Amino acid sequence: MHSHSTTHEAALLGLGAMGTALARAAASKGRRVTVWNRTPARATPLAAAGVTLAPSAAAAVAASPLVIVCVTDYAATRSLLETVSLVGKTLVQLSTGTPHEARELAAWATARGAQYLDGAILAVPSQIGGPHANILTSGAPRAFAAAEGVLADVAAVRFAGEPPGAAAAFDLGVLGSLFGALLGFYHGARLMESEQLPVDALGELMVAVVPALAEMVRADAEAIHHDRYEVPEASLDICWRSMELLARQAREAAIDSSFPAFAAGAFHRGMAAGLGHEAPAAMIKVLRAASAEGGAR
């Protein structure tokens, strides 16, 4: 077990499944961690790992220059720290929220004498401390420097820049991509069932094709970033026809068709805008136009 000076200690507020995983992973790397939770019993299993339970949130904050918060949301963080002195502290917010909430909390924490780092955990609790866990951060560079060592003990850490809302924006971007893909997979699972085929085999196939899918996402991101959609390998028209095919299969198999209907409808808007010959990433033009008109349809 490594020995660290007090400048590397951390106070962690919030012992839900994620907070507990963070505390356990940090302690396993030799970090001296002080924790607090509204329900003290949740800290009991951590005692064997050398984690210290503070009697109050204020006591936990006082125990370390680095304060990590992992609670329900940003409002809960403010409520928790409203009467606690943050002067001279580095506050790391690992609760999920919007970029606007991150900017507000950064201003609030800075006004109270803290340096602020916003964070987003891209992992589930069981992945913390392992090779697939990532934490995105943004905010004051000095805050990142103060927190990087501890955070790197529990996940791979990435700094998205000084704007406090950057980490939350990336987090929501990932979540939008993830849950869109998951809804598509759940429809695919139902399609497998309708054909009496094994769903776990579809899962294995998806693992095999993930690298190719990732390259498609990278190419689309580059196309949008540079606003170039010409000479596609697969056009928006092909995507629309594929979703129409999924919708037709759903009707034939008498299974729920809400996902392919939604996707086909979205791509049809691109077709109606005359973008069928362009790359699928040209759908961003449709979404930009909707924003200009005052919101999504």
N, C-alpha and C positions, 0 to 999 in steps of 0.2 A: 504494500500500500504506500502511495506517495504522500509526502508531507508538504503542505502548502502554507504560506503565511496568511495572516488575516486578510490581506488585500485580495485573496482569492476565495474567501468564504462567500457564501450566498445565503440569503434569506428567501424562502419560497413561501408565498401565500396562496393557499388553495390546494387541497389534496383530493381532487376528483381523480378519475382514472389517469388522466394525463399528468396532473401535478404529482401524483404518487410515483408515476414512472420516471418523471424528471428527477425527483428527489433521490430515488433509488439508484438511478444511473450515475448521478453526480457523486453520490456517496461511494459507489463502487469504484470510482476513480480516485478516491482518497480526499475528495472535497469535504470540508466541514460545513454541513448544511444545517441551518435552523429553519424549521417549518412552523406554520400556523394554519389551523383550519377551524371553521366554526364548530365542527364536530370533532373534538380532540381524539376520539377513539380511532379515527382514521389514521392517526399517526402511529398508533401502537405497533403495527407490523413493521414499521420502519426503524424502530428502536434498535433492533438487532443489527441493522446496517450502520449504526453509529449516528443516525440522524437525531438532532435535538429538537424537542417540541417546546415552543415558546408559549407562555400563558396568554399572550395577547398579540394582536397584529402589531401594535406599537413596540412591544418587546422584541418581536422578530425583526422588525425594521432596524431597531437600535443595535441589533447584534451584528450587522454587516453593512458595509458600504454598497453592496450590490443587492438590490431587491428585485426579485422576479415574481411577477403576479400571473397566476393562471387560474382565473375564475370564469364565471359565466359570460360576462361581457364588460364593455368599457364603463357602463353605469355602475356595475357592481364594484369595479376597481376604484372609482372615485368615491363611492360610498364607504368603502373599506378604509381608504386612506385619508378621508376628509379631515380627521382630527389628529393625524399622525405627522410628525415632523419629517420632512423629506430633504431638509437642508444638507447639502453635501453628498447626497445619495445618487446612485445610478439606478434609475427605475427602468426595468425591462418589462414591457407589457406583452404577455403571450396569450391574451384572451382574443377571441375572434371578433372582428368588427369591420366597419367601413373605413375608407381613407379619410372621410370627413371626421369620423370619430377619433381617428388617430391624430389628426391635426389638432383637434380640440384638446385631447388629453395631453399632447406634447406641450401646448401653450399653458395648460393648467399646471402640469408638473414643473415646467421651467419657472413659472411665476412663484412656485413654492420652493425654489432653490435646488431642484434636482436636474440632472442631465438625463435626457429621455431617449430610450431606444424602443421602437415599436417592433414587434416580432410576430411571425406567423409560422406555426408548426405544420409542416407538410408530412405528416405521418400519423399513424394510429398508436395508441399507448404501447402495444406490444413491440413496436418497431424502435422505440426510443432506446438509444445506446447501441443500436445495430447499424449496419452499413447502408440501410435504405432510408434512414430518417434525415430530414432536412429542416433547417430553421432559416427562414428569410428574415432579414432585419433591415431597418431603415431609421434614420434619425441622426443625432449628433455623432460625428466621428469619434469624439472622446468617449462617448457612452459605449460605442461599439468596441473600442479598444479595451475598456474596462470590463466588458462582459464576454468578450470573445472566448477567453480561455475556458471559462465555466461552461458556456454554451457548446463549445467544441467537444466537451467531454460527453455530451448527451446526443449530439447530432452533427451532421455536416452543416456548417454555418456559412451563409451567403449574405453579403452586404449589398442592398439594392440602391444605396445612395442616401443623401441627406434629407430629401423631402420625407417628413414623417409618415405620410400616407402611402409611400411606395410599397412597403411590405404588404399592407392590407390589400392594395390594388392587385399585386401579383397573386396573393392568396386567393382572392375572389376570381381572378382570371383562371387559376388552376382549378378552383372548385366548379366554375362554369363548364370548363372543358371536361372535368371528371364526371360530373353528374349527367351531362349530355351524353357522354360515352356510356355511362352505366345504364341509362334509360334505353339506349340502343341495344346494349347487351341483354337487358332483361327481355326486350322484345325478341331478340334472337333466341333466348332460352325458351320462350314460349313457342317460337317457331319450331325449334328442335322437338319439343314435346308433341306438337301437332303432327310431326312426321315420325313419332316413336323412335327418335334418335337420342343418344345420351347427351345431356347438357354438360357433363364434366368434360366430354370430348371437345365441345365448343370452347370451353375454358382453356384447355390445353392448346387448341389451335390459335386462340387469341394471344397466348403467351408467345407462340412461335412467330406470329406476324407483327408483334409490337414494334420491333426495330424498323420494319418497313413503314408502319403507321406513323412512328415518330418522325421519320424522314419526311413524310407527307406534311405533317404539322409544321416542321421546320421550314419546308419550302413555301407553305402558305403564309407563314409568319414573315418570311423574307419578301414575298410578293406584296403583302399588305404594307410592310414597312417602306418599301421602295415604290409602291403604287404601280406595280407592273403585273399585268394579268394576261399578256398575249402569249400565243403559241403554247397552250397547255398540253400536258400529256393526257389529261382527262378533263373534259370541259364541264362547265356548270350544267349544260344540257344532259350530259351523261349521268350526273348526280341526280338531277330531277327525274330522269327516266328510271334510275335505280330505285328511288323512293316510291315512284308510282308502281314499280314491280313489287316492292315489299307490301304496299297497300293492297294490290290485287291478290297476292298470296294470302294475306290476312282475311280478305273477304272469302276466298275459296276455302280456307281452313276454318272459317267461322271463329277466328280468334280476335282479340282486341286489336284495333287498328289505329289507336290514337297516336302512337309514336310515328309510324310512317305517314299518317295523314298530316301531322304537324310538319314533319320534315319536307314532305312533298309540297305542302302549301308554302313553306318558306322558300324553297328553291323555285317554285312557280313565280314568286314575286321577282326573283332574279331574271327568269325567262321573260316575264312581262316587261321588264326594264330593258330588254334587248341585250342581255349579258350572256346568253346561252353559249356563244362561241368562246367566251373567256374562261379563265381558270375559276374553279369553285370559290377561291378566295375573293373573287369580285363581289361576292355576297356582302362584303363589308360596305360596298357602295349603297346597297339597299338599306343597311342598318344606319349608315350615316344620314341618308335621306329621311329616314323615319325620325331621327333625332332632330333634324332641321325642321320637320313638320310638327314637332312638339311631342314626340314620343312614339313608342311602338304601336302598331295597329292592333 
